[in-house]
Amino acid sequence: MSRVASTSRRAAGDRKPIVAMQRGEDCMKSLLVFAMLGIASLAMGGQDTADRPKITGIDHVAFYTTAPEGVAHLYRDVLGLSISNPLEPGETLRYWVGKQWVGFSSAPNPQALDRMDHVGFATDDLAALQRYLAKKGVTAPATVERWPDGSRSFRVKDPEGHVIEIVGPMSAAAAA
């Protein structure tokens, strides 16, 4: 049907052009298609996400540095972040932003351009996420590290070889 405005085949008092009606019908059809696609994607993806334990946020990010004095100046003196004692092996500096932290260790290769050590994601169910990742073919260790601050974690690698640390909630005793 042509999109030419016409008043034929309608009552004499109805002056809305057919083109406006067609646009409204097209919008409704588009809205219906998008709604159906949304429902289908939820139905298809819902199964997997329901089984996957939650990632609740970024716990921390750790970098390598060849300039610890410059890092200290920026993070402590300029940005005003609070500092705490290092916790992870090799870590030399740790700065807090709320409940998240940024850590620094000496660069094992000062010539390397990639200065990311690892990123830590928080989860509310460490054991379940460990099982889920193994089920999905991600090499996950069988054991969990327990840290002096009461947190627990394990590490996996992404396809580029970057370390991803999964951090679970502190034990009830450590949180008290």
For each residue, the residues with C-beta under 8 A, 3 or more apart:
1: 18 22
2:
3: 18 19 22
4: 18 19
5: 17 18 19 20
6: 17 18
7: 10 14 15 17 18
8:
9:
10: 7 14 18
11: 14
12:
13:
14: 7 10 11
15: 7
16: 20 21
17: 5 6 7 20 21
18: 1 3 4 5 6 7 10 21 22
19: 3 4 5 22 23
20: 5 16 17 23 24
21: 16 17 18 24 25
22: 1 3 18 19 25 26
23: 19 20 26 27
24: 20 21 27 28
25: 21 22 28 29
26: 22 23 29 30
27: 23 24 30 31
28: 24 25 31 32
29: 25 26 32 33
30: 26 27 33 34
31: 27 28 34 35
32: 28 29 35 36
33: 29 30 36 37
34: 30 31 37 38
35: 31 32 38 39
36: 32 33 39 40
37: 33 34 40 41
38: 34 35 41 42
39: 35 36 42 43
40: 36 37 43 44
41: 37 38 44 45
42: 38 39 45 46
43: 39 40 46
44: 40 41 47
45: 41 42 48 49
46: 42 43 49 50
47: 44 50 51
48: 45 51 52
49: 45 46 52
50: 46 47
51: 47 48 132
52: 48 49 129 132
53: 123 124 125 128 129 132
54: 123 124 125
55: 121 122 123 129
56: 122 123 124
57: 100 121 122
58: 61 100 119 120 121 122
59: 100 101 120 121 122 165 167
60: 100 101 102 103 119 120 165 167
61: 58 102 103 116 118 119 120
62: 88 91 102 103 104 105 116 117 118 119 120
63: 102 103 104 105 115 116 117
64: 104 105 106 107 108 112 115 116 117
65: 68 70 71 92 93 104 105 106 107 115
66: 106 107 110
67: 70 71
68: 65 71 72 92 93 104 106
69: 72 73
70: 65 67 73 74
71: 65 67 68 74 75 93 104
72: 68 69 75 76 77 83 93
73: 69 70 76 77 78
74: 70 71 77 78 79
75: 71 72 78 79 81 83 93 95 102
76: 72 73 79 80 81 83 95
77: 72 73 74 80
78: 73 74 75
79: 74 75 76 95
80: 76 77
81: 75 76 95 96 97 102
82: 95 96
83: 72 75 76 93 94 95 96
84: 87 94 95 96 101
85: 94
86: 91 92 93 94 103
87: 84 91 94 103 147 148 149
88: 62 91 103 105 147
89:
90: 105 106
91: 62 86 87 88 94 103 104 105
92: 65 68 86 104 105 106
93: 65 68 71 72 75 83 86 103 104
94: 83 84 85 86 87 91 101 102 103 104
95: 75 76 79 81 82 83 84 101 102 103
96: 81 82 83 84 99 100 101
97: 81 100 101 102
98:
99: 96
100: 57 58 59 60 96 97
101: 59 60 84 94 95 96 97
102: 60 61 62 63 75 81 94 95 97
103: 60 61 62 63 86 87 88 91 93 94 95 117
104: 62 63 64 65 68 71 91 92 93 94
105: 62 63 64 65 88 90 91 92 117
106: 64 65 66 68 90 92
107: 64 65 66 110 112 115
108: 64 112
109: 112
110: 66 107
111:
112: 64 107 108 109 115
113:
114:
115: 63 64 65 107 112
116: 61 62 63 64 119 162
117: 62 63 64 103 105 163
118: 61 62 155 162 163 164 165
119: 58 60 61 62 116 162 163 164 165
120: 58 59 60 61 62 153 164 165 166 167
121: 55 57 58 59 164 165 166 167
122: 55 56 57 58 59 167 168 169
123: 53 54 55 56 126 129 166 167 168
124: 53 54 56 168 169
125: 53 54 128 129 168
126: 123 129 130 144 152 153 154 166 167 168 169
127: 130 131 144 168
128: 53 125 131 132
129: 52 53 55 123 125 126 132 133 166
130: 126 127 133 134 140 144 154 166
131: 127 128 134 135
132: 51 52 53 128 129 135 136
133: 129 130 136 138 140 156 166
134: 130 131 137 138 139 140
135: 131 132
136: 132 133
137: 134
138: 133 134 156
139: 134 156 157
140: 130 133 134 154 156
141: 144 154 155
142:
143: 154
144: 126 127 130 141 152 153 154 168
145: 152 153 154
146: 151 152
147: 87 88 150 151 152 153
148: 87
149: 87 170 174
150: 147 170 171 173 174 175
151: 146 147 167 168 169 170 174
152: 126 144 145 146 147 167 168 170 171
153: 120 126 144 145 147 165 166 167 168
154: 126 130 140 141 143 144 145 165 166
155: 118 141 163 164 165 166
156: 133 138 139 140 163 164 166
157: 139 161 162 163 164
158: 161 162 164
159:
160:
161: 157 158
162: 116 118 119 157 158
163: 117 118 119 155 156 157
164: 118 119 120 121 155 156 157 158
165: 59 60 118 119 120 121 153 154 155
166: 120 121 123 126 129 130 133 153 154 155 156
167: 59 60 120 121 122 123 126 151 152 153
168: 122 123 124 125 126 127 144 151 152 153
169: 122 124 126 151 175
170: 149 150 151 152 174 175
171: 150 152 174 175
172: 175 176
173: 150 176
174: 149 150 151 170 171
175: 150 169 170 171 172
176: 172 173
